[in-house]
């Protein structure tokens, strides 16, 4: 019985041509089967495999309000939305970066996500330095609302190399003194007041005070010894730096705050599958940002209550006194515009900031 065409196709036996032809056909069949398998399998979605693990770094303690009210809830909500397929591990206490190195830690991938204070890295977020100007904001929530209002039209170029997850802001700077309260512009004259940075130092000089720079950790002893008469610092320092047993008077001056942001390595973000991006974006919203700022403001209110319970007298500026101080401080605004006018539309950014501050106050 002869070999039919069908039998030849199945077995790879060729009536004429011998073993060479048989091997060639065998190899062809094998390659064809592999191609069919590969094409049938197709690319596997990233979420079908291993769990995605991300690092989130900050430099505060685990007792800090942002750790408790922002970072932990953020990680938990993302994990829940992804059924545990995206896990964010938090590295607190500066283990992966301090205030000055965190930006580079994010950029180079030491951490995937990090907490950044733009004012601690001068020159890196030039447009955002408008938030360092005094007498514009009234609370952490207020600053955060303004940040979102002007981000897209004015601040976005500052963050083009990162994925911005959300903005928030620090509580505002108040004036704490020991021997006498400060209630008017005239009361500043000749007082030695601790300042934390350039904007506070220049502002105190314009207000008639003598600024003295020193770490916040040294302020309690300095106040007790009369090295300084007062300190510019948020209410949170009362408990955090043991000022509550030293300070006698507080003037709620709302001098300035600090813009904060949570940034992600852009390459890491771009490489995430869509389901992970969707989950992160659905948590890191404007509302979430405002809730973290509100947590700061609530902590401020708790510190005010503690201060009053301790017998510390708290004074509030009248509209007239605040207006007088703003006028005295105004040259700092003009200086900021002049310094940055050649690099970006500084006047427009300041105008937009002031307009948004008025709108959301």
KOLKOLTI-649039 format. One line per field, with one value per atom (N, C-alpha, C): x, y, z. Coordinates in nm, 3 decimals, m for minus. Example, Ala and Ser with C-alpha at 12.3 -4.5 7.8 and 13.67 -1.06 7.14 Angstrom:
! KOLKOLTI-649039
u = c(1.319 1.230 1.320 1.285 1.367 1.290)
v = c(m0.569 m0.450 m0.330 m0.225 m0.106 0.003)
w = c(0.780 0.780 0.780 0.708 0.714 0.787)
//
This chain:
! KOLKOLTI-649039
u = c(0.085 0.000 0.089 0.063 0.145 0.115 0.203 0.189 0.106 m0.004 m0.093 m0.039 m0.099 m0.059 m0.085 m0.197 m0.232 m0.130 m0.090 0.009 0.142 0.180 0.304 0.302 0.190 0.178 0.190 0.130 0.129 0.264 0.324 0.446 0.571 0.563 0.682 0.770 0.721 0.800 0.782 0.892 0.888 0.932 0.852 0.886 1.021 1.055 1.184 1.259 1.382 1.461 1.530 1.491 1.565 1.554 1.656 1.658 1.670 1.742 1.763 1.630 1.547 1.416 1.329 1.339 1.259 1.295 1.425 1.471 1.428 1.437 1.401 1.254 1.171 1.027 0.999 1.071 1.052 1.084 1.197 1.233 1.127 1.077 0.975 0.849 0.810 0.691 0.711 0.832 0.861 0.857 0.921 0.921 0.779 0.703 0.565 0.482 0.501 0.425 0.463 0.594 0.639 0.580 0.577 0.520 0.373 0.300 0.157 0.138 0.222 0.213 0.239 0.347 0.383 0.275 0.227 0.125 m0.005 m0.035 m0.157 m0.149 m0.030 m0.015 m0.025 0.040 0.034 0.101 0.113 0.172 0.082 0.141 0.065 0.055 m0.064 m0.077 0.006 0.062 0.153 0.086 m0.045 m0.113 m0.141 m0.114 m0.138 m0.022 0.089 0.206 0.231 0.355 0.397 0.333 0.331 0.281 0.375 0.318 0.397 0.428 0.556 0.597 0.662 0.611 0.663 0.712 0.813 0.868 0.821 0.778 0.739 0.824 0.901 0.994 0.958 0.976 0.966 1.065 1.079 1.183 1.125 0.994 0.934 0.923 0.881 0.861 0.726 0.704 0.576 0.463 0.496 0.394 0.350 0.421 0.388 0.250 0.178 0.042 0.036 0.135 0.133 0.150 0.234 0.251 0.119 0.055 m0.067 m0.189 m0.200 m0.324 m0.314 m0.194 m0.179 m0.112 0.011 0.088 0.033 m0.001 m0.057 m0.191 m0.285 m0.412 m0.395 m0.302 m0.277 m0.235 m0.137 m0.089 m0.199 m0.276 m0.383 m0.493 m0.529 m0.635 m0.593 m0.467 m0.418 m0.415 m0.371 m0.368 m0.509 m0.603 m0.741 m0.801 m0.778 m0.833 m0.776 m0.655 m0.589 m0.589 m0.671 m0.674 m0.535 m0.455 m0.322 m0.216 m0.251 m0.154 m0.055 m0.088 0.007 0.028 0.148 0.181 0.284 0.251 0.340 0.399 0.529 0.597 0.652 0.624 0.665 0.798 0.888 1.019 1.026 0.997 0.998 1.136 1.142 1.262 1.386 1.371 1.488 1.577 1.526 1.609 1.648 1.566 1.597 1.620 1.617 1.641 1.599 1.674 1.640 1.578 1.541 1.475 1.554 1.687 1.768 1.800 1.794 1.832 1.714 1.594 1.479 1.449 1.461 1.432 1.520 1.648 1.740 1.717 1.672 1.640 1.525 1.429 1.316 1.363 1.439 1.484 1.570 1.655 1.747 1.689 1.570 1.507 1.543 1.611 1.637 1.504 1.409 1.271 1.181 1.068 0.975 0.890 0.854 0.769 0.835 0.828 0.891 0.820 0.838 0.780 0.882 0.841 0.936 0.887 0.980 0.958 1.038 0.974 1.046 1.141 1.106 1.191 1.325 1.335 1.460 1.559 1.514 1.603 1.596 1.653 1.646 1.692 1.615 1.651 1.592 1.540 1.485 1.338 1.265 1.124 1.101 1.158 1.166 1.029 0.937 0.805 0.732 0.752 0.683 0.732 0.843 0.895 0.803 0.701 0.603 0.532 0.528 0.462 0.543 0.665 0.748 0.726 0.656 0.632 0.535 0.559 0.477 0.344 0.255 0.127 0.039 0.033 m0.057 m0.161 m0.121 m0.209 m0.258 m0.363 m0.426 m0.434 m0.401 m0.402 m0.336 m0.309 m0.253 m0.352 m0.479 m0.583 m0.591 m0.582 m0.586 m0.471 m0.351 m0.235 m0.254 m0.308 m0.326 m0.426 m0.533 m0.632 m0.568 m0.485 m0.418 m0.322 m0.251 m0.157 m0.228 m0.343 m0.418 m0.475 m0.509 m0.567 m0.467 m0.339 m0.240 m0.144 m0.157 m0.059 m0.050 m0.160 m0.155 m0.110 m0.164 m0.122 0.016 0.064 0.186 0.298 0.264 0.367 0.413 0.335 0.363 0.505 0.568 0.705 0.804 0.777 0.865 0.873 0.767 0.754 0.753 0.802 0.794 0.871 0.970 1.050 0.998 0.880 0.822 0.674 0.619 0.474 0.429 0.347 0.295 0.177 0.187 0.075 m0.022 0.029 m0.057 0.026 m0.038 0.021 m0.043 0.029 m0.027 0.057 0.034 0.108 0.124 0.226 0.254 0.171 0.148 0.082 0.164 0.099 0.164 0.249 0.346 0.436 0.367 0.380 0.327 0.444 0.416 0.520 0.497 0.595 0.588 0.694 0.654 0.747 0.738 0.833 0.840 0.807 0.870 0.857 0.745 0.717 0.610 0.541 0.412 0.341 0.368 0.346 0.358 0.219 0.166 0.030 0.022 0.128 0.131 0.268 0.279 0.404 0.513 0.478 0.575 0.639 0.566 0.617 0.736 0.755 0.867 1.003 1.000 1.124 1.223 1.343 1.452 1.444 1.338 1.325 1.417 1.477 1.560 1.470 1.450 1.357 1.424 1.409 1.468 1.395 1.472 1.414 1.467 1.387 1.423 1.481 1.470 1.520 1.529 1.570 1.594 1.471 1.356 1.235 1.192 1.208 1.175 1.277 1.403 1.509 1.488 1.465 1.445 1.318 1.214 1.088 1.099 1.168 1.185 1.261 1.359 1.433 1.340 1.256 1.163 1.062 1.031 0.936 1.002 1.135 1.206 1.271 1.264 1.322 1.465 1.534 1.668 1.661 1.664 1.653 1.780 1.762 1.874 1.846 1.933 1.915 1.966 1.888 1.931 1.836 1.883 1.795 1.682 1.568 1.452 1.480 1.572 1.604 1.674 1.728 1.800 1.715 1.594 1.513 1.466 1.426 1.375 1.476 1.600 1.706 1.736 1.737 1.766 1.661 1.535 1.428 1.444 1.477 1.492 1.609 1.713 1.833 1.828 1.727 1.715 1.801 1.858 1.937 1.848 1.723 1.622 1.497 1.421 1.299 1.177 1.189 1.076 1.120 1.023 1.054 0.940 0.975 0.880 0.872 0.756 0.741 0.593 0.551 0.411 0.372 0.243 0.192 0.242 0.268 0.310 0.438 0.521 0.648 0.627 0.509 0.482 0.505 0.451 0.466 0.589 0.611 0.720 0.857 0.872 1.003 0.999 0.897 0.889 0.890 0.822 0.813 0.695 0.604 0.483 0.510 0.622 0.657 0.742 0.775 0.862 0.789 0.713 0.643 0.532 0.518 0.413 0.306 0.347 0.255 0.270 0.158 0.160 0.078 0.136 0.061 0.034 m0.094 m0.130 m0.111 0.007 0.047 0.031 0.029 0.017 0.118 0.243 0.346 0.364 0.399 0.412 0.403 0.385 0.377 0.483 0.455 0.549 0.473 0.494 0.433 0.502 0.424 0.477 0.418 0.492 0.438 0.488 0.409 0.445 0.466 0.591 0.632 0.671 0.657 0.694 0.793 0.884 0.978 0.900 0.926 0.845 0.859 0.980 1.000 0.926 0.927 0.855 0.705 0.656 0.514 0.477 0.557 0.527 0.526 0.604 0.614 0.500 0.421 0.313 0.201 0.137 0.020 m0.095 m0.190 m0.300 m0.380 m0.400 m0.482 m0.416 m0.283 m0.210 m0.217 m0.199 m0.211 m0.350 m0.449 m0.587 m0.613 m0.563 m0.583 m0.513 m0.388 m0.312 m0.378 m0.418 m0.481 m0.615 m0.685 m0.816 m0.804 m0.685 m0.661 m0.597 m0.494 m0.417 m0.490 m0.603 m0.687 m0.673 m0.735 m0.737 m0.807 m0.914 m0.986 m0.898 m0.821 m0.730 m0.624 m0.574 m0.473 m0.528 m0.651 m0.713 m0.737 m0.766 m0.786 m0.657 m0.543 m0.415 m0.378 m0.410 m0.386 m0.477 m0.600 m0.695 m0.645 m0.580 m0.524 m0.418 m0.339 m0.241 m0.312 m0.416 m0.488 m0.556 m0.608 m0.670 m0.568 m0.448 m0.341 m0.303 m0.303 m0.276 m0.378 m0.506 m0.612 m0.595 m0.553 m0.527 m0.415 m0.312 m0.201 m0.243 m0.333 m0.386 m0.462 m0.542 m0.617 m0.523 m0.416 m0.317 m0.249 m0.219 m0.154 m0.243 m0.370 m0.464 m0.479 m0.483 m0.495 m0.373 m0.260 m0.135 m0.126 m0.218 m0.215 m0.144 m0.105 m0.041 m0.146 m0.115 m0.209 m0.189 m0.298 m0.293 m0.359 m0.286 m0.333 m0.355 m0.450 m0.482 m0.466 m0.403 m0.382 m0.515 m0.530 m0.646 m0.623 m0.729 m0.716 m0.619 m0.624 m0.538 m0.391 m0.364 m0.226 m0.172 m0.257 m0.212 m0.183 m0.269 m0.248 m0.118 m0.087 0.037 0.159 0.149 0.262 0.279 0.168 0.174 0.241 0.206 0.268 0.417 0.455 0.596 0.674 0.606 0.669 0.667 0.586 0.565 0.692 0.802 0.924 0.974 0.940 0.980 0.910 0.785 0.712 0.777 0.807 0.869 1.007 1.082 1.215 1.206 1.106 1.087 1.057 0.972 0.937 1.060 1.132 1.251 1.357 1.376 1.477 1.445 1.316 1.277 1.217 1.202 1.132 1.196 1.328 1.395 1.386 1.342 1.338 1.198 1.097 0.958 0.868 0.740 0.650 0.617 0.711 0.699 0.582 0.564 0.454 0.319 0.305 0.179 0.154 0.260 0.245 0.206 0.270 0.234 0.090 0.053 m0.084 m0.186 m0.156 m0.247 m0.256 m0.143 m0.140 m0.225 m0.209 m0.285 m0.435 m0.466 m0.607 m0.671 m0.598 m0.650 m0.660 m0.564 m0.566 m0.689 m0.722 m0.841 m0.968 m0.970 m1.087 m1.116 m1.013 m1.033 m1.024 m0.997 m0.988 m1.125)
v = c(m0.118 0.000 0.124 0.214 0.334 0.433 0.533 0.637 0.750 0.784 0.889 1.026 1.130 1.269 1.304 1.253 1.282 1.223 1.102 1.035 1.109 1.156 1.230 1.358 1.431 1.556 1.533 1.425 1.399 1.351 1.258 1.194 1.269 1.353 1.423 1.334 1.219 1.130 1.170 1.188 1.228 1.109 1.068 0.951 0.965 1.088 1.108 1.219 1.204 1.309 1.263 1.150 1.091 1.165 1.137 1.184 1.336 1.401 1.546 1.618 1.577 1.639 1.614 1.496 1.460 1.550 1.575 1.659 1.804 1.853 1.991 2.017 1.924 1.938 1.933 1.844 1.832 1.963 2.024 2.152 2.258 2.260 2.356 2.342 2.216 2.191 2.240 2.215 2.254 2.407 2.478 2.624 2.678 2.618 2.662 2.645 2.533 2.507 2.609 2.642 2.740 2.877 2.915 3.046 3.052 2.943 2.939 2.954 2.887 2.894 3.036 3.096 3.231 3.331 3.325 3.418 3.397 3.274 3.246 3.295 3.283 3.324 3.475 3.550 3.696 3.754 3.887 3.953 3.940 3.909 3.893 4.028 4.065 4.191 4.188 4.307 4.315 4.269 4.295 4.262 4.114 4.037 3.894 3.824 3.893 3.831 3.873 3.910 3.942 4.070 4.081 4.201 4.318 4.436 4.557 4.620 4.636 4.691 4.828 4.927 5.063 5.113 5.198 5.256 5.401 5.440 5.578 5.625 5.730 5.777 5.916 5.934 6.068 6.076 6.195 6.214 6.249 6.224 6.248 6.116 6.125 6.005 5.942 5.823 5.756 5.817 5.907 5.978 6.107 6.149 6.273 6.263 6.374 6.376 6.331 6.366 6.325 6.174 6.115 5.970 5.900 5.947 5.883 5.913 6.039 6.082 6.089 6.071 6.081 5.958 5.931 5.826 5.685 5.656 5.523 5.503 5.599 5.581 5.570 5.645 5.639 5.497 5.442 5.307 5.203 5.216 5.120 5.126 5.246 5.261 5.208 5.231 5.179 5.027 4.970 4.824 4.766 4.831 4.783 4.790 4.899 4.917 4.817 4.768 4.676 4.532 4.506 4.372 4.324 4.418 4.382 4.368 4.400 4.383 4.499 4.612 4.723 4.748 4.725 4.742 4.854 4.951 5.065 5.053 5.037 5.027 5.164 5.208 5.340 5.332 5.421 5.432 5.567 5.574 5.701 5.738 5.850 5.886 5.918 5.949 5.986 5.871 5.748 5.632 5.632 5.693 5.697 5.838 5.936 6.073 6.175 6.284 6.391 6.507 6.618 6.727 6.780 6.774 6.828 6.725 6.597 6.494 6.417 6.441 6.360 6.373 6.493 6.513 6.423 6.419 6.334 6.187 6.154 6.015 5.966 6.053 6.018 6.012 6.112 6.120 6.001 5.955 5.845 5.708 5.703 5.575 5.511 5.584 5.529 5.502 5.591 5.568 5.595 5.528 5.549 5.673 5.696 5.809 5.877 6.010 6.080 6.208 6.249 6.372 6.484 6.593 6.700 6.835 6.908 7.048 7.134 7.194 7.269 7.374 7.441 7.549 7.497 7.366 7.310 7.279 7.292 7.270 7.392 7.504 7.630 7.613 7.671 7.666 7.550 7.450 7.332 7.353 7.429 7.454 7.606 7.676 7.822 7.889 7.847 7.909 7.888 7.772 7.739 7.818 7.889 7.969 8.085 8.111 8.213 8.180 8.051 8.009 8.040 8.086 8.124 8.270 8.345 8.486 8.500 8.599 8.613 8.685 8.668 8.737 8.717 8.593 8.561 8.458 8.362 8.249 8.255 8.177 8.179 8.042 7.938 7.802 7.708 7.587 7.486 7.451 7.443 7.414 7.525 7.649 7.764 7.759 7.731 7.721 7.611 7.498 7.383 7.415 7.483 7.523 7.615 7.707 7.799 7.722 7.625 7.546 7.477 7.418 7.350 7.450 7.569 7.669 7.719 7.728 7.786 7.683 7.557 7.456 7.444 7.411 7.385 7.505 7.624 7.737 7.793 7.771 7.842 7.755 7.654 7.580 7.451 7.402 7.271 7.253 7.355 7.335 7.297 7.336 7.300 7.149 7.078 6.936 6.845 6.895 6.819 6.689 6.678 6.555 6.455 6.483 6.395 6.372 6.273 6.256 6.317 6.420 6.481 6.398 6.347 6.273 6.369 6.450 6.554 6.661 6.775 6.886 6.892 6.947 6.984 7.100 7.142 7.257 7.244 7.310 7.309 7.415 7.399 7.505 7.633 7.743 7.872 7.910 7.996 8.044 8.146 8.126 8.219 8.278 8.380 8.441 8.407 8.343 8.304 8.380 8.439 8.519 8.482 8.534 8.501 8.621 8.734 8.847 8.943 8.960 9.053 9.006 9.035 8.998 9.098 9.054 9.141 9.155 9.278 9.299 9.400 9.480 9.582 9.581 9.652 9.662 9.722 9.817 9.885 9.790 9.684 9.590 9.508 9.502 9.424 9.491 9.621 9.698 9.649 9.611 9.572 9.431 9.358 9.223 9.125 9.036 8.930 8.808 8.775 8.668 8.563 8.439 8.329 8.316 8.306 8.285 8.155 8.095 7.964 7.970 8.084 8.089 8.232 8.242 8.373 8.462 8.407 8.488 8.542 8.460 8.507 8.611 8.586 8.679 8.818 8.820 8.948 9.017 8.937 8.994 9.053 8.985 9.035 9.167 9.179 9.306 9.419 9.391 9.493 9.532 9.437 9.464 9.532 9.547 9.617 9.529 9.397 9.304 9.267 9.200 9.150 8.998 8.947 8.801 8.727 8.613 8.528 8.386 8.335 8.200 8.095 7.990 7.877 7.760 7.638 7.521 7.525 7.475 7.475 7.396 7.299 7.217 7.297 7.415 7.496 7.611 7.626 7.743 7.744 7.630 7.625 7.681 7.636 7.684 7.831 7.870 8.008 8.104 8.062 8.144 8.157 8.047 8.048 8.137 8.140 8.217 8.361 8.394 8.529 8.557 8.452 8.468 8.522 8.475 8.531 8.563 8.661 8.700 8.627 8.577 8.509 8.419 8.350 8.256 8.255 8.251 8.227 8.076 8.016 7.872 7.836 7.727 7.685 7.639 7.633 7.588 7.449 7.366 7.228 7.220 7.325 7.325 7.332 7.375 7.383 7.249 7.145 7.011 6.941 6.953 6.879 6.921 7.049 7.098 7.158 7.117 7.150 7.300 7.375 7.519 7.556 7.463 7.492 7.528 7.483 7.515 7.641 7.702 7.820 7.944 7.928 8.041 8.095 8.227 8.291 8.357 8.399 8.469 8.416 8.414 8.378 8.480 8.533 8.621 8.543 8.523 8.450 8.544 8.532 8.627 8.570 8.435 8.369 8.425 8.427 8.492 8.422 8.296 8.220 8.071 7.997 7.852 7.786 7.666 7.595 7.499 7.513 7.420 7.285 7.179 7.043 6.964 6.865 6.783 6.640 6.550 6.409 6.375 6.343 6.321 6.176 6.135 5.998 6.001 5.906 5.889 5.871 5.956 5.957 5.828 5.775 5.651 5.534 5.533 5.429 5.441 5.564 5.587 5.543 5.581 5.546 5.395 5.322 5.177 5.101 5.170 5.101 5.060 4.949 4.912 5.006 5.010 5.106 5.090 4.966 4.946 5.008 5.004 5.063 5.215 5.272 5.417 5.466 5.393 5.432 5.432 5.331 5.321 5.435 5.462 5.569 5.705 5.729 5.858 5.875 5.764 5.774 5.802 5.778 5.809 5.947 5.972 6.097 6.211 6.250 6.353 6.487 6.589 6.719 6.708 6.631 6.614 6.546 6.447 6.380 6.478 6.561 6.661 6.758 6.803 6.896 6.830 6.701 6.631 6.621 6.607 6.602 6.738 6.844 6.979 7.009 6.961 6.981 6.913 6.798 6.728 6.814 6.885 6.980 7.091 7.147 7.257 7.211 7.089 7.035 7.015 6.970 6.955 7.092 7.194 7.331 7.372 7.344 7.380 7.308 7.183 7.108 7.172 7.220 7.285 7.418 7.488 7.613 7.583 7.478 7.440 7.402 7.330 7.293 7.417 7.514 7.636 7.714 7.726 7.797 7.726 7.595 7.518 7.538 7.564 7.586 7.730 7.815 7.953 8.048 8.002 8.090 8.181 8.309 8.405 8.418 8.412 8.416 8.545 8.616 8.743 8.729 8.805 8.801 8.942 8.949 9.079 9.139 9.268 9.337 9.354 9.383 9.405 9.519 9.622 9.738 9.703 9.623 9.582 9.491 9.400 9.310 9.388 9.483 9.566 9.644 9.694 9.770 9.681 9.556 9.464 9.421 9.398 9.360 9.470 9.595 9.707 9.715 9.685 9.688 9.576 9.464 9.345 9.349 9.434 9.434 9.432 9.498 9.493 9.351 9.254 9.115 9.060 9.097 9.056 9.115 9.245 9.312 9.253 9.221 9.162 9.027 8.947 8.814 8.827 8.920 8.941 8.984 9.080 9.132 9.023 8.943 8.837 8.732 8.703 8.591 8.630 8.760 8.806 8.756 8.738 8.694 8.543 8.471 8.325 8.268 8.339 8.295 8.415 8.408 8.523 8.545 8.597 8.609 8.696 8.810 8.899 8.832 8.761 8.691 8.582 8.512 8.406 8.466 8.576 8.641 8.693 8.754 8.806 8.692 8.582 8.467 8.407 8.405 8.352 8.440 8.570 8.662 8.655 8.641 8.632 8.503 8.392 8.265 8.268 8.331 8.341 8.419 8.525 8.604 8.522 8.448 8.368 8.260 8.193 8.078 8.112 8.239 8.276 8.265)
w = c(0.000 0.000 0.000 m0.086 m0.095 0.015 0.031 0.133 0.074 0.141 0.090 0.125 0.064 0.091 0.237 0.291 0.430 0.523 0.500 0.585 0.579 0.464 0.448 0.531 0.533 0.606 0.756 0.804 0.948 0.997 0.929 0.977 0.938 0.835 0.788 0.704 0.659 0.576 0.429 0.360 0.221 0.138 0.040 m0.040 m0.105 m0.147 m0.210 m0.137 m0.107 m0.044 0.081 0.140 0.249 0.381 0.467 0.606 0.617 0.525 0.533 0.524 0.428 0.412 0.534 0.589 0.707 0.826 0.848 0.959 0.939 0.813 0.784 0.812 0.769 0.793 0.942 1.015 1.160 1.231 1.188 1.249 1.220 1.098 1.060 1.142 1.162 1.243 1.387 1.443 1.580 1.596 1.500 1.504 1.491 1.402 1.382 1.507 1.575 1.698 1.806 1.814 1.914 1.886 1.756 1.720 1.755 1.726 1.759 1.910 1.989 2.136 2.187 2.133 2.178 2.141 2.017 1.972 2.048 2.081 2.156 2.298 2.358 2.498 2.510 2.421 2.422 2.545 2.555 2.670 2.792 2.905 3.028 3.100 3.149 3.222 3.349 3.386 3.500 3.628 3.642 3.767 3.782 3.678 3.687 3.756 3.773 3.831 3.974 4.001 4.137 4.188 4.320 4.387 4.356 4.330 4.306 4.442 4.470 4.599 4.577 4.648 4.636 4.772 4.769 4.891 4.904 5.023 5.052 5.169 5.149 5.253 5.304 5.434 5.493 5.609 5.668 5.770 5.907 5.928 6.058 6.135 6.260 6.340 6.305 6.353 6.328 6.410 6.502 6.580 6.512 6.408 6.340 6.276 6.274 6.222 6.076 5.996 5.855 5.840 5.924 5.918 5.950 6.058 6.106 6.020 5.976 5.909 5.757 5.703 5.557 5.498 5.539 5.473 5.499 5.623 5.654 5.586 5.596 5.524 5.373 5.316 5.171 5.132 5.202 5.171 5.189 5.293 5.321 5.214 5.172 5.073 4.936 4.899 4.770 4.773 4.883 4.896 4.886 4.950 4.949 4.809 4.739 4.604 4.504 4.531 4.437 4.489 4.592 4.652 4.692 4.742 4.790 4.683 4.559 4.449 4.441 4.506 4.519 4.668 4.712 4.853 4.869 4.952 4.976 5.116 5.123 5.252 5.289 5.412 5.457 5.531 5.494 5.560 5.630 5.760 5.832 5.887 5.954 6.029 5.949 5.821 5.741 5.699 5.704 5.668 5.520 5.436 5.292 5.239 5.330 5.285 5.390 5.399 5.493 5.414 5.480 5.407 5.287 5.294 5.185 5.076 5.110 5.013 4.954 5.007 4.965 4.816 4.761 4.619 4.533 4.563 4.485 4.513 4.634 4.666 4.579 4.553 4.465 4.321 4.280 4.140 4.100 4.191 4.159 4.191 4.248 4.274 4.406 4.495 4.628 4.697 4.676 4.716 4.597 4.592 4.481 4.503 4.629 4.668 4.786 4.791 4.903 4.939 5.063 5.116 5.103 5.038 5.004 5.057 5.116 5.153 5.054 4.954 4.851 4.906 5.016 5.066 5.121 5.148 5.198 5.087 4.962 4.847 4.756 4.800 4.725 4.580 4.489 4.349 4.272 4.342 4.274 4.234 4.314 4.287 4.295 4.199 4.204 4.214 4.131 4.131 4.263 4.321 4.445 4.565 4.548 4.659 4.693 4.611 4.643 4.774 4.809 4.932 5.057 5.038 5.153 5.193 5.108 5.138 5.257 5.343 5.464 5.442 5.540 5.547 5.424 5.377 5.265 5.309 5.390 5.424 5.569 5.595 5.727 5.792 5.720 5.776 5.677 5.721 5.631 5.521 5.556 5.457 5.353 5.399 5.309 5.209 5.257 5.167 5.064 5.110 5.020 4.910 4.946 4.845 4.741 4.786 4.693 4.603 4.659 4.580 4.464 4.491 4.385 4.285 4.332 4.243 4.140 4.179 4.086 4.029 4.068 4.024 3.872 3.807 3.663 3.580 3.605 3.521 3.553 3.678 3.717 3.779 3.855 3.927 3.858 3.765 3.704 3.652 3.590 3.541 3.651 3.774 3.885 3.905 3.864 3.898 3.776 3.663 3.538 3.542 3.629 3.636 3.738 3.794 3.894 3.865 3.929 3.934 4.067 4.061 4.183 4.232 4.354 4.411 4.480 4.572 4.628 4.698 4.721 4.796 4.934 5.029 5.157 5.209 5.333 5.385 5.535 5.586 5.729 5.800 5.928 6.006 6.001 6.021 6.008 6.129 6.103 6.206 6.296 6.428 6.527 6.607 6.686 6.767 6.914 6.975 7.117 7.195 7.306 7.386 7.534 7.612 7.754 7.844 7.823 7.916 7.882 7.752 7.716 7.588 7.577 7.454 7.343 7.221 7.104 7.044 7.049 7.000 6.886 6.873 6.767 6.700 6.592 6.520 6.609 6.692 6.778 6.879 6.917 7.018 6.969 6.837 6.783 6.806 6.821 6.821 6.928 6.879 6.967 7.022 6.995 7.050 6.976 7.050 6.991 6.969 6.843 6.810 6.722 6.761 6.684 6.550 6.442 6.310 6.252 6.164 6.110 5.970 5.903 5.766 5.715 5.590 5.528 5.529 5.492 5.483 5.619 5.722 5.857 5.905 5.875 5.918 5.856 5.724 5.655 5.704 5.728 5.775 5.913 6.003 6.139 6.140 6.053 6.044 6.000 5.902 5.854 5.962 6.051 6.159 6.278 6.273 6.379 6.483 6.464 6.561 6.522 6.613 6.588 6.573 6.450 6.430 6.473 6.533 6.573 6.524 6.440 6.387 6.483 6.503 6.585 6.561 6.582 6.567 6.668 6.631 6.720 6.848 6.840 6.957 7.067 7.031 7.130 7.184 7.133 7.166 7.311 7.364 7.501 7.600 7.594 7.683 7.656 7.527 7.490 7.546 7.547 7.604 7.755 7.819 7.964 8.008 7.929 7.964 7.912 7.837 7.785 7.664 7.604 7.482 7.371 7.368 7.278 7.361 7.314 7.384 7.332 7.210 7.149 7.035 6.977 6.870 6.768 6.642 6.534 6.513 6.537 6.518 6.520 6.459 6.466 6.606 6.632 6.761 6.799 6.699 6.725 6.808 6.801 6.876 7.026 7.069 7.212 7.280 7.222 7.280 7.226 7.095 7.032 7.084 7.118 7.163 7.303 7.379 7.522 7.550 7.465 7.486 7.576 7.595 7.670 7.816 7.869 8.007 8.019 7.906 7.906 7.857 7.748 7.685 7.775 7.778 7.857 7.770 7.648 7.560 7.417 7.346 7.204 7.127 7.020 6.930 6.802 6.772 6.650 6.532 6.476 6.372 6.230 6.220 6.089 5.990 6.031 5.948 5.814 5.817 5.691 5.720 5.617 5.630 5.545 5.500 5.414 5.324 5.195 5.101 5.112 5.106 5.111 4.995 4.948 4.840 4.852 4.801 4.797 4.650 4.618 4.479 4.455 4.329 4.291 4.176 4.175 4.066 3.936 3.838 3.715 3.635 3.627 3.552 3.618 3.750 3.824 3.799 3.799 3.773 3.631 3.534 3.394 3.373 3.452 3.435 3.503 3.584 3.655 3.560 3.584 3.502 3.532 3.439 3.450 3.579 3.624 3.743 3.866 3.870 3.983 3.979 3.858 3.843 3.883 3.839 3.869 4.019 4.088 4.233 4.306 4.268 4.333 4.309 4.184 4.152 4.223 4.245 4.310 4.459 4.516 4.658 4.671 4.589 4.598 4.527 4.582 4.521 4.596 4.542 4.609 4.744 4.749 4.876 4.980 4.937 5.030 5.079 4.987 5.024 5.128 5.106 5.200 5.336 5.334 5.461 5.541 5.471 5.542 5.599 5.523 5.573 5.691 5.684 5.794 5.920 5.905 6.021 6.090 6.009 6.063 6.142 6.083 6.147 6.276 6.275 6.396 6.506 6.468 6.567 6.623 6.538 6.584 6.690 6.661 6.754 6.888 6.883 7.007 7.087 7.018 7.087 7.149 7.081 7.137 7.267 7.264 7.383 7.498 7.465 7.567 7.625 7.536 7.581 7.677 7.641 7.728 7.861 7.859 7.983 8.072 8.010 8.083 8.135 8.096 8.141 8.048 7.932 7.833 7.772 7.767 7.711 7.561 7.489 7.343 7.293 7.207 7.152 7.002 6.951 6.809 6.751 6.635 6.571 6.525 6.547 6.492 6.342 6.269 6.125 6.096 6.180 6.160 6.182 6.288 6.317 6.208 6.163 6.056 5.929 5.896 5.778 5.787 5.906 5.926 5.906 5.955 5.940 5.794 5.726 5.585 5.503 5.532 5.461 5.489 5.612 5.650 5.581 5.561 5.503 5.350 5.292 5.147 5.063 5.106 5.025 4.997 5.084 5.058 4.936 4.916 4.797 4.672 4.680 4.565 4.534 4.638 4.621 4.553 4.592 4.533 4.383 4.348 4.207 4.127 4.179 4.110 4.091 4.194 4.189 4.083 4.064 3.978 3.844 3.820 3.699 3.570 3.568 3.446 3.426 3.526 3.518 3.493 3.539 3.519 3.548 3.512 3.531 3.679 3.752 3.897 3.940 3.874 3.913 3.892 3.780 3.754 3.858 3.899 4.000 4.134 4.172 4.298 4.293 4.183 4.169 4.178 4.110 4.113 4.252 4.323 4.460 4.552 4.541 4.625 4.593 4.465 4.425 4.478 4.467 4.518 4.670 4.735 4.882 4.926 4.853 4.885 4.861 4.752 4.716 4.820 4.868 4.956 5.105 5.138 5.279 5.345)
//
